[in-house]
C-alpha cells in the first residue's frame, strides 16, 4: 500500500467503521534490529502498512503480512491490536505505518 493510496483509503474505511472524521493521523517509522521483534500495542487504533522491507513479518489480530511465506494467499496491510513486527535478517530494517487514532467523543 502506498502512502497516497492509504491517505485516500483511510477516510472511506473510517466511514465504514462509523468513526467518520473523528480521528487523528500519525506517521510512524520503526527501525527493527537484526534478528529481533518489536511489539506495538495498537488496541482501539488502526495501523496501515505503507512501506516495509521484503523480509519483515507483521502479525496482528487483523492478519499477517509476510512476503517470504509462500503459504499465505493474501497479504494484510491494515493491522490492529497487538502488532508484532519480526526482522529475521542480519541487518536493521525499516517499516512505516500510518496510525489512525479515533477520537473518543
C-alpha positions in Angstrom: 0.0 0.0 0.0 1.4 3.4 -0.9 1.2 6.4 1.3 -1.1 8.2 -1.2 -3.4 5.2 -1.5 -3.6 4.9 2.3 -4.5 8.6 2.6 -7.3 8.1 0.1 -8.5 4.8 1.6 -8.4 5.8 5.3 -11.4 8.3 5.2 -13.6 5.6 3.5 -12.5 3.0 6.0 -13.3 5.2 8.9 -16.7 5.9 7.5 -17.3 2.1 7.3 -16.3 1.8 10.9 -18.6 4.7 11.9 -15.6 6.8 13.1 -16.4 9.3 10.4 -14.0 12.3 10.6 -13.3 11.9 14.3 -9.7 10.7 14.2 -6.1 11.8 14.2 -3.4 10.6 11.8 0.1 9.9 12.9 3.0 8.8 10.6 5.1 6.0 12.4 8.6 4.9 11.2 10.0 2.0 13.2 13.6 0.6 13.0 13.7 -3.2 13.8 17.0 -4.6 15.0 18.5 -7.6 13.3 17.1 -11.0 14.4 14.6 -9.3 16.7 11.0 -8.4 17.1 9.1 -5.3 18.2 5.6 -5.1 19.6 3.1 -2.3 19.1 0.0 -2.0 21.3 -2.5 -0.9 18.7 -5.7 -1.5 20.6 -8.5 0.8 19.5 -6.3 2.2 16.8 -5.6 1.2 13.2 -2.2 0.8 11.6 -2.0 0.9 7.8 1.3 -0.5 6.5 2.7 1.8 3.8 6.3 0.6 3.5 8.2 -2.5 4.6 11.3 -4.4 3.7 10.7 -7.7 1.8 11.8 -9.8 4.7 9.8 -8.2 7.6 6.9 -10.1 9.0 3.9 -8.2 10.6 1.3 -10.2 12.6 -1.7 -8.8 14.3 -5.3 -9.6 15.2 -6.3 -8.4 11.6 -3.9 -10.8 9.8 -0.4 -11.3 8.5 2.0 -9.6 6.2 5.0 -11.7 5.2 6.2 -11.7 1.6 8.5 -14.6 2.3 5.7 -17.0 3.4 4.5 -18.8 0.2 1.7 -20.4 2.2 -0.2 -17.1 2.6 -2.7 -16.3 -0.1 -3.4 -12.7 1.0 -1.2 -10.0 2.5 -2.8 -7.7 5.1 -2.0 -4.0 5.2 -4.4 -3.0 7.9 -3.5 -4.0 11.5 -4.9 -3.6 14.9 -4.4 -4.9 18.5 -1.1 -6.5 19.4 1.1 -6.0 16.4 4.3 -8.0 16.2 7.0 -7.0 13.7 9.7 -9.5 13.2 13.0 -9.0 11.4 14.7 -12.3 10.7 17.5 -10.8 8.7 21.0 -9.9 10.0 20.6 -6.1 9.3 18.4 -3.3 10.6 15.1 -2.9 8.7 12.7 0.0 8.5 8.9 -0.2 8.4 6.4 2.7 8.0 2.8 2.9 9.1 0.1 5.5 9.1 -1.6 5.2 12.5 -5.3 6.2 12.8 -6.3 7.2 16.3 -10.1 7.6 16.7 -11.2 10.5 18.9 -13.4 9.4 21.8 -16.2 12.0 22.0 
